[in-house]
C-alpha cells in the first residue's frame, strides 16, 4: 500500500512540474464586478494566455457583463503576469494591464479605455488543467459633452461622466498546451 501511495504522490508531483512547462493556455472565467453606482454585474469571459519568457505571461481576455437596469458592458483586457511559484503546481502573480470597455444600453454606445491592476493565484489540478482566482481593480472613465434644446429655443450644454471603476473578482479554469 505504501508503494502505491508513493507512486501516486510522485505522479501528481510530476504533473504539476510538467504543466508549468506549457507555453499556451485557453480558458473561461465567471466573475462579479463591484463598480458601484447601481451597476455591479455578474459576467462570463474567455481568455488566452501565452508565456513569452520564463515566468512572464501575456493574457488576452474578453468579458461580457450582464445587463443590469438596462445597461450592460463588455470589455477586452490585455494583462501581463509575473508568475511566482510558491508550491508544487501553485503560483501567484501580479496583474497589470489595459482595458477597452464598450457600453450597451446608454443613449449612445461608448468605448472607454482604462487599466487593470491586481493579483491572482492558480493551481494545477491535473497535468494540463489549472484553476485560478483573480482579484483586480479596474478603472475606466470618460467625460461626455451633451447638448439639447430646452424647448424654449435655447441650447443647453452639459457634460457627464461614464465611469465603471472598482474591484473585479473572477474564478476560472484553463487548459494548458
C-alpha positions as CSV (number, residue, x, y, z in Angstrom):
1,X,0.0,0.0,0.0
2,X,2.8,2.4,0.8
3,X,4.4,1.8,-2.6
4,X,1.1,2.6,-4.4
5,X,0.8,5.8,-2.3
6,X,4.4,6.8,-3.1
7,X,3.9,6.2,-6.8
8,X,0.7,8.2,-6.9
9,X,2.3,11.0,-5.0
10,X,5.3,11.1,-7.4
11,X,2.9,11.1,-10.4
12,X,0.9,14.0,-9.0
13,X,4.1,16.0,-8.3
14,X,5.5,15.4,-11.8
15,X,2.2,16.5,-13.4
16,X,2.5,19.9,-11.7
17,X,6.1,20.3,-12.8
18,X,5.2,19.3,-16.4
19,X,2.2,21.7,-16.6
20,X,4.4,24.6,-15.8
21,X,6.4,24.0,-19.0
22,X,3.3,24.7,-21.1
23,X,3.5,28.0,-23.1
24,X,-0.2,28.4,-24.1
25,X,-3.5,28.2,-22.2
26,X,-7.1,28.8,-23.1
27,X,-9.9,29.1,-20.5
28,X,-13.0,30.6,-19.2
29,X,-14.0,32.8,-16.2
30,X,-17.1,33.8,-14.2
31,X,-17.0,36.9,-12.1
32,X,-18.5,39.8,-10.2
33,X,-17.6,43.5,-10.7
34,X,-18.2,45.9,-7.8
35,X,-18.4,49.0,-9.9
36,X,-21.0,50.7,-7.7
37,X,-23.4,53.5,-8.8
38,X,-26.1,50.9,-9.2
39,X,-24.1,48.8,-11.7
40,X,-22.4,45.8,-10.1
41,X,-22.9,43.0,-12.6
42,X,-22.1,39.3,-12.9
43,X,-20.2,38.2,-16.0
44,X,-18.6,35.5,-18.0
45,X,-15.5,35.5,-20.1
46,X,-12.8,33.7,-22.1
47,X,-9.1,34.1,-22.0
48,X,-5.9,33.2,-24.0
49,X,-2.5,33.1,-22.2
50,X,1.0,32.9,-23.6
51,X,4.2,32.6,-21.6
52,X,6.5,34.6,-23.8
53,X,9.6,34.4,-21.5
54,X,10.1,32.2,-18.5
55,X,7.7,33.4,-15.7
56,X,6.3,36.3,-17.8
57,X,2.9,35.8,-19.3
58,X,0.6,37.9,-21.5
59,X,-3.2,37.3,-21.3
60,X,-5.9,38.5,-23.7
61,X,-9.4,38.3,-22.2
62,X,-12.9,39.0,-23.2
63,X,-15.6,39.6,-20.6
64,X,-19.4,40.0,-21.0
65,X,-21.0,41.7,-18.0
66,X,-24.8,41.0,-17.9
67,X,-27.2,43.9,-18.3
68,X,-28.5,45.5,-15.1
69,X,-31.1,48.3,-15.1
70,X,-31.0,48.3,-18.9
71,X,-27.2,49.0,-19.1
72,X,-24.5,46.5,-20.0
73,X,-20.8,46.2,-20.7
74,X,-18.3,44.1,-22.5
75,X,-14.6,44.5,-22.2
76,X,-11.3,43.4,-23.6
77,X,-8.3,43.1,-21.4
78,X,-4.6,42.8,-22.2
79,X,-2.9,41.8,-19.0
80,X,0.7,40.9,-18.0
81,X,1.5,38.4,-15.2
82,X,4.8,37.6,-13.5
83,X,4.5,34.0,-12.3
84,X,5.9,33.2,-8.8
85,X,5.9,29.5,-7.8
86,X,5.0,29.0,-4.2
87,X,4.5,25.3,-4.1
88,X,4.1,22.2,-6.3
89,X,1.7,23.3,-9.1
90,X,0.7,26.5,-7.2
91,X,1.6,30.0,-8.4
92,X,0.7,33.6,-7.6
93,X,1.1,36.5,-10.0
94,X,0.6,40.3,-10.0
95,X,-1.7,41.6,-12.8
96,X,-1.1,44.8,-14.7
97,X,-2.8,45.7,-17.9
98,X,-5.0,47.8,-20.2
99,X,-8.8,47.6,-20.7
100,X,-11.1,48.6,-23.5
101,X,-14.8,48.7,-22.5
102,X,-17.9,49.0,-24.7
103,X,-21.1,50.1,-23.0
104,X,-24.5,48.9,-24.1
105,X,-28.0,50.4,-23.3
106,X,-26.9,54.0,-22.9
107,X,-28.3,56.7,-25.2
108,X,-25.0,56.2,-27.2
109,X,-22.8,53.2,-27.0
110,X,-19.4,54.3,-25.8
111,X,-15.9,52.9,-26.0
112,X,-13.8,53.6,-22.9
113,X,-10.1,52.9,-22.3
114,X,-8.8,52.1,-18.8
115,X,-6.4,49.9,-16.8
116,X,-6.4,46.9,-14.5
117,X,-4.1,46.1,-11.5
118,X,-4.3,43.3,-9.0
119,X,-3.2,39.8,-8.2
120,X,-4.1,36.2,-8.9
121,X,-3.4,32.6,-7.8
122,X,-3.5,29.4,-9.9
123,X,-3.3,25.8,-9.0
124,X,-2.8,22.8,-11.4
125,X,-5.4,20.1,-10.7
126,X,-4.1,17.9,-13.5
127,X,-1.3,17.8,-15.9
128,X,-2.8,20.4,-18.3
129,X,-5.7,21.9,-16.3
130,X,-5.5,24.7,-13.8
131,X,-7.9,26.7,-11.7
132,X,-7.5,30.4,-10.9
133,X,-8.8,33.2,-8.7
134,X,-8.1,36.8,-9.8
135,X,-8.8,40.0,-7.8
136,X,-8.1,43.2,-9.6
137,X,-9.1,46.9,-9.6
138,X,-10.4,48.2,-12.9
139,X,-10.7,51.9,-13.7
140,X,-12.4,53.3,-16.8
141,X,-13.8,56.8,-17.1
142,X,-14.8,59.0,-19.9
143,X,-16.4,62.5,-19.9
144,X,-19.1,63.1,-22.4
145,X,-20.5,66.5,-23.6
146,X,-24.2,66.6,-24.2
147,X,-26.3,69.3,-25.9
148,X,-30.1,69.6,-26.0
149,X,-32.8,72.1,-26.8
150,X,-34.7,73.2,-23.7
151,X,-37.9,73.7,-25.6
152,X,-37.7,77.5,-25.4
153,X,-35.2,78.0,-28.2
154,X,-32.1,77.7,-26.1
155,X,-29.4,75.1,-26.5
156,X,-28.2,73.8,-23.2
157,X,-24.8,72.2,-22.9
158,X,-23.8,69.9,-20.1
159,X,-21.4,67.1,-19.5
160,X,-21.5,63.8,-17.6
161,X,-19.0,61.0,-16.8
162,X,-19.4,57.4,-17.9
163,X,-17.4,55.5,-15.3
164,X,-17.0,52.0,-14.2
165,X,-14.3,51.5,-11.6
166,X,-14.0,49.1,-8.8
167,X,-12.9,45.7,-7.7
168,X,-13.4,42.7,-10.1
169,X,-13.4,39.1,-8.7
170,X,-13.1,36.2,-11.2
171,X,-12.7,32.5,-10.8
172,X,-11.9,30.3,-13.8
173,X,-10.0,27.4,-15.3
174,X,-7.7,27.0,-18.3
175,X,-6.4,24.1,-20.4
176,X,-2.6,24.3,-21.0
177,X,-0.8,23.1,-24.1
